[in-house]
Amino acid sequence: IVQDSANRLASDLDYRLLHFFLKFTACINDTERKKGLFNESPQPMCMLLELVTVLKQRKFILNVGGKKYTTSIETLTRETDTFFTALFSGQWQLAIDPNDNSIFIDLNGQIFTHILEWLRTTEYFRLQGLLEILVNECFPDGTLLQSQHKKILNQFYHKIYQRWELIYKGSRDGFHADAFHSRCNNKGATITIIQSDQNYIFGDKDDEAVCHNSSYDPIFGKGADISAGNGGTSRHSHYTNFPTTYSDTTEKGDTTFTGAKKFTLLEIEVFKLV
């Protein structure tokens, strides 16, 4: 009988998970003890199974990337062989906040909202929204790129979720040349996004570090295929000299990016590869 009970316990919950429950009993209030669940009993294995069931269903707090969630171990371990089954199996040391007994997990709190919803409902109805969040997280703090743009740009690096860091934004850091170079020179691979009048979006992908004289305006391509002048609003401050360095696959020449050779610069963002 004892062996049968042990087998049921092993199939219901990994022994390592049980060890976690007992080890962190202090993080759970004394309700179960007051009920006598820890007292001696002629049926210790049955009592242990009852305790495991209670603990699985018990609510606790997760702190995921700074966002608090209330859930149960039963919900988080509903799917086998996942991050959470490993987490609660005793393989990893958990970080417990003594103030509220929450368990800290260093993951993206916004994305975890969708993961928890799926664990609760087993429905993928928000999967597209989750993918959008993942893509948007690749280019944080930028305002010019749409999700479809981010996907395409990351394909250049053969990593859909390649992450980038915004190191320069004209409206925030200043449009003058020294502001650009002080933040962008020698930063390694970069992507520059330019917004012109009439909301044209174009730019430059540079696998080499930007390294130019700080007195020169941002110029992309050895033949100044794109020149983002000294940041004024004059239409003649900025121009394209395309194609000089790069190939012209559309055969539109210097009207490729904005429909005209000269353009007004509204915004410029530079991201470096993380």
N, C-alpha and C positions, 0 to 999 in steps of 0.2 A: 504493500500500500504506500509506504514511504517512497519507494522507488518510482511508483507511478505518479505520485504527487510531484516528485522532483522532475520527472520528464515533462509533466504539464507546465511546471514553472519554467523550465529551460525553453520550451517552445513558445510560451507566452512572453517571456522577457529574458534577454541575455543575462547570465549571472553577473557579468561586469556592470550592467545597468543596475542590477539590484545592489551591487556594492556601492554604486554612486548614490542611490537613494539612502542607504543606511549611513554613508559617510556624511551626507549633507542634511541629515535629519534636523540638525540645529538650525537650518535655514527654513524649516517648516515649523509652523506653530505646534503647540503641545496637544492639539485636539485628539490626535490618534492615541497618544499615550494615556490621556485622561479616559479614553474609552476602553483602555485595558488591552489594546492590541499588542503591546509589548510584554504583557504579563505571561507567566508560565501558563501553558495550556496543554491538555491531553492531546490536542491536535495541532502541534506547532506548525506543520507544513501548510495546513489549511489556513491558519492564521496569517502565515507569511504570504500566501497567495492573496488573501484579502487585503493585506497591507499594500502589496504591490499594485493591486487594482485601484485602491484609494489614491496612492501616490501618482499613478499614471494619469488619473483624471484631475488631480489637484491643479489649480491655477497657479501660475508663477509669472514673474516679470522678466522679459528679455530687454536688454538695452542694446539695440542693434545700430551701431554707428551714431549713437546719441539719441535715437528715437526709441520710446518705450512701447512695448507690446505686452499684452496679457494673453497667455495661451496655456496649453497643457503639454506635457511630455507625450501624451497619447496622440495629440495632433501632430506634433513635430516628428514623431517616429512612425507615423502611419505607413510611410514608404520605407522599404528596407534598403540597406547599402547606400545611404545618403550621408551628407555632411552631418546631419543632426543625429542619426543613429550612432555615428562615430563619436560625436561630441558627448553624448550621454552614456557612452559605454565605458567611460573611465580612461580612455586612451589619452585624453588631453586634460591638463589642469585648467579648471574653470576660474574665471575672474568674478568673484562675488562682491557686489557693493554692500558693505555693512549697513548702509543707511536704509536701504529698502529691500535688501536681499536679491536684487536683480542680478541676472547673469549677463555680463558684457560679451558681445560678439562683434568683432571688428569687421563688419560687412557694411555694404551700402544700405542704409535704413530705408531709403525710398524704394529701392528695388525689392527689399524684403516684404513690403506690403503686398506685392503681387504673389510672392512665393508663399506667404502664409495663407493668402486667400485660396490659392490652389490646393494647399494641404488640407484646408478645411472643407473644400467643395469638390476637389478632384476635377475641376472644370478649367479648360484653357481659354475661357472667354475673354481674358485680359492679356493673352500672350502677345498680341500685337503691340499693346501699350507698353508691355515690359521691354520688348525689343526696341521700341522708340526711346525709352529711357536709357537703355544701354548705349545706343548710338549717340544720343545727346550728351551722355557723360564723357564721350571721347573728346569733345571740344568744349570744355566747361568755360563759362563766363563770356563766350562770344555771342554776338547778336546778329551776325550777318548770314550765317549758314543755316539752311533748312536741313531736316533729317536726311533727305535724299542726297544733298550735297555732301554731307559728312560720310555717308556710306561710300560714295564714289571716290572721295579723296583717300579714304583709308584703304581702298582697293589697290591704290598705287603701292602700298607697303605690304600688301598680301595679308593684312590682318584687319578683319572687320571691326574689331573693337580696340584698335590701336589708340592709345591715349595721347593727348596733346595738352600743352600748357600755354595759355595766353600770356605772352611776354610784352606785347606792345599793342596799344589801342590809341589811335590818333586823337579821338575826342577826350580821352582820359589823360594821356601822357603828353599831348602836344604834337602838332604836325611838323614842327621844325626838324631839320636834318639831325641835329645833335641828340634830340630826344629819341629819334628812331635808332641811331647807331649806338647810343649808350645802352640800349636795351636789347638790341638784336645782333650786334657784332659778336662773332665767335661763339655762337650758341648751338652750332651743329645744324642738323637738318631742320628746315623751317618750311612752313606754308604761309604765304601772304595772301590775304583776301582783301580786295578793294571794292568799294561801293562808289559808283559814280552817279551823276545826275540821271534821272529817269530810272533809278534803281537797277542799273546794270551791275552784275556781280561777276568779277573775274579776278585773276591773281597769278601767283607764281609758286611753284614747288621747287625748292632748292635743297639738294642733298648735301651740299657743302655749306660750311658756316659763312654767314654774311660777314664780309670784312672789307669795308670801304673807308675812305677818308671821311671823317665826321662832318666835313664842310660840304660834302656832296649830298644831294637829295637822293632818296631811295630810287635806285635804277635796277631794273631786272632784265637780264640778258646782256651779253657783252656789247651788243649793238644798241642798247637802250630800247629793247622791244617794248618795255613799259617804263615810263618815267612819271613818278608821283612827285611833282614839283614841290615848292616850298610851302605847301599847305594852305594857300589862300583859297578864296572862292572864285577867283578869276578863271574863266574857261580856258585861258591860254596858259595857265600854270602847269597843266598836265597834258601829256600826249603819249601816243603809241607810235613806235617806229617798227611795227611788225609787218612782215617777218624779217628779222636779221639773224638772230641766233637760232630761233626755233623754226620748225617746219609749219607751213601754212596749209593745213589739211582742208580748210573750207574755201580757200582761194578768195577770201574777202580782204586780204591785205590789212592795212592799218585801220580799217573799219570793223575788224573782227569783234572787238570787245564791246564797243559802245555805239557803233554805227557811224562814228566819226573819228578823225585822227586826234583831235583835242577833246578834252573832257574836264568836267568839274569834279573834284574829289570830295565826296561827302564823308567817307569813313575808310579807315584802313586798320586791319587786325593782323597780327603776326603770331603764329603758334610755333612752338618748338616741340620736337619729338621728346616724349618722356621716356 
